[in-house]
Amino acid sequence: MMKYGLAAGLAAGTMGLPCLSNAASTYTGVTYMPPSYTALMWGIDGFNKRLNEGMGDAGKAEFYDSATLLKADEQIAGLRSRSIDYMFHTSTYISRSFKAVGLLGLPSLVGELYENGDRISRGTPLFNLMRDHLRQDNIEMLSLGGGVIEPQYVWSAKEPITSLEQLRGRKVRVVGYEASTALESIGVVPVRIPSSETYLALQRGTVDAAVANISTVIARNLQEQLKYVYKLPITAYTIGLYMRADRYQNLDPVA
């Protein structure tokens, strides 16, 4: 996070971009993550602070976290309907709607992208490939936060899982489309559960294990339910910044 930190990636990703300098306006942004995601919210809060400072009297940004305005699965619809102007979202949550973003979660790429976050910096071939696909759906991807977060592993509560064979037939919490596809291919029953509901799902035995990132484990206190981790990089994600493409293209250019 220090080398490919979210704030650094967003700051670099927004240099030279059109600015929110139209007539005085309010720009509404959202994320579903609560402040307990300290390593991730640090960069998001920094971006919003810089955005407000940069707009001056021309406008202001109102930002809502912890799903106080829109839940994780509602953000894309909110962006499309103009209920919000920009969103910070994890790639795993939107890969079902935008398959191109699922490239970030392919098991064969997870390790390489985690070690080399600059491969998805703004302007790189991989970033441009995903951005161009999203533009076809009227979505502008402004940044991928500087890098892929540590891969998501398989966490379990009752007994350790040490092989793919032990995963067969088990109900496993997942979020991303790419993770579901990978696990289904080896006989796992993927159960799509948002991070906010994972604690209860583990506590009640709704799932036998969970595919999660360490940030999710800590922020959601999942360590109270989990005892073991199988460090197999099932998939990974990063935090992206998105607007409607037509909204973005109509912003005033930087003088």
N, C-alpha and C positions, 0 to 999 in steps of 0.2 A: 504493500500500500504506500510505503514511503517513496519507492522508486517510480511506481506507476500510479501515484495517488489520484483520486478522483478530482480533487480541486485543481491539481496541476494539469490534468488532462482536459478538464473543462475550460480552464483559463486559456490553454493553448488552442483548444478546439474552437474557441469563439473569437480569437484574434483575427481581425480582418473581415469579420462577418457583418452583414447588415445589423444595425442596432435598433433598439426599440425607441426610436426618437420621433415618432409621430406626435400629433397633438396629444395633450395630456390625457392619458388613458390608464386604466388599471389592467394589468396582465395577470391572469390567474394561473398558478402552477400547482401541481399535486404530486405526491408520491404516497404509496400505501404504507411505507415503512415508518415505524415509530422512532422516537429519539434514541431508544435503546440500541439501535444499530449505529453506535457511535463512530465506528471506523468508516461507515458509508455516509452518514448524515453530515459528517464534518465537511466533506466536499460539496454536498448539495447546499448546505447552509452558506458556505463560502460563495458559491455561485450566485445565490439569491441576494446576498449582501452586495456583491459587485454589480449585479444587475440594477439594483436600486440606486447605488451610487452613480452608475453610469447614466441612468435616465435623468437624474436630477429633478428639475421641475416639469419635465416632459411627461412624467407618468410614474407609476409605482407598481411593484410586484406584490401580489398577495399570494402567499404560499401555504398550502395545507398538507400536513403529514398525517400519519397514523390513520389513514382512511377516514379522516374527519369530513371530507367532502365527497370523495369517491373511493369505493373499494378497489382492490387490485384488478378485478375482472371488469370494472366499469370505466377504467381510465381511457381505453381506446375509444369506446363509444362516446365518452365525454369530449375527447379531442375532436372526433369527427363531427359531432353536433355543435361544436363551438362553445360548449359549456365551460371549457378550459382552454388556455392558450398554449400551455406547454406541460410536459410531464416527464418525470424521472421514473424509469421503469426497468426492472430486470429483464434481460433478454429471454429467460426461460418462460416468463409469464406471457410474452407476446409471440413466441415462436409458433404457436398454433395458428395465429392470425397472419403472421408474417414469416413464412417458411425460411426466407433468406437469412434471417437473424439466427435461425437454428444452426447455421454453420459454426457459430461460436461454441455450441454444445456438443459437437460431434466428438465421441470418445477419442478418435484418432488425432484430433487437433488440440484437445484440452491441455495436455501437458506442455506442448510447444507454445501455445498462446499464453499460458500462465507464466512461463519462463521468459517469454519475449513479447511483452505487452505492446511494444511499439509497432508490432505487425498489424494492429488494428487502430493505429493512430489516424486521425483525420488526414485524408489525402493518399493513404496507402491503397494498393490494389484491392485488398480484402474489404477495407472500409468502403471504398467506392462501389464495389460490386453489390454490397448489401444496401448502400444508400440509393443506388440507381433502381434497385428492385422496389424499395419502399416508396420511391417517388411515383412509381406506377400506381400506387394505392393512395396517392396524395398525402404521404407522410414524409417529412423531412427529418433525417437523423443528423443531429448537430454534433454529437460526440458519443464515444463509447467509454468515457471516463478514464481513459489512459491504460486500460488493461483488463484482462480476465481475472476475476477473483479466484482464490484457491479452489481447486476442483471440488465438486460435490461427491462425498463418499457415502457408503452404506452404513447407517448407524442402527444398532439394535439394542433391545432392553433385556430380554430374557436369557439369550444365549448368544455367543459369538458366531459370526458368519465369516468363514475363512475361504470360501470357494464359490464359484458360479453355480456349482451343482447344489449347494446348500440354499441357494436363492430360489430354485425352481419350486413353483407352487405357492410361494409366500406372497402375502399381500404387502406391497411396499408403497409408501407414500412418495409420490413424485409430483412435479409441477409441469415441467417442460415436455413438449411434444417429442423432442428428440430423445429424452430420457425414457419416455414411455415406449417408444419404438424399439430402442435398444434392449430394454428389459423384457418386453414381450417376446422378442426373438429367442430368449433363453428360458421361456416358460414362467416368467414372473407375472403376477397379477398387479399391474400398476393402479394405484388409487390416487386420483388427483385431489390433493388437499392443500389449501393455501397455508402459508407459514403460520398465520395467526390461529389456525385450527389444529396444527400438528400436535401441540402439547396434549390436548384432550384425546386426540386420536390414538396417541401412544398410551396414554393413561388408561383408556377404556379398552385397549386391545383391538381397536378397529383395524389397525395395521400391525404387521409383525416387525417392520423396520421402516426406516425413512432415508431417502436420498436427500441429503442436505449439505449445505456449506457451513463451515465453522461459524460464520457470522450469524447465521440463522439459529444455530444451536445456542450460542451465547445470548443473543438478543431475545430469544423466546424462552430462555431457561430450560431448554430441552435436556440439559445435563442432569436435571432432576429425575428424568425418566429413562435416559439412555445410559448404558454401561459399556458398550463395545462399539468399535468402529472397524470396518473392513475398508482399508485405504485403497480401494479400487476407484480410479477416476471415472465414474459413470458419465458425468457431463460437467459443465461449468457454465457460468454466466458472468455478465458484467452489467453495470448500470449505465443506461443510455439516456440521452436528452433528446426529446422529440417534440416537433410542432407539426401543424398542418403545412404541407408544402406550399399551398397557395397563400396562406397567411404569412409564411416566412418570406416568400418571394415579393410580397407587397410592402415589406418593411423598407424604410428609408435606408439608403446605403450610408456607410460611414463617410463623413466628409474627408 
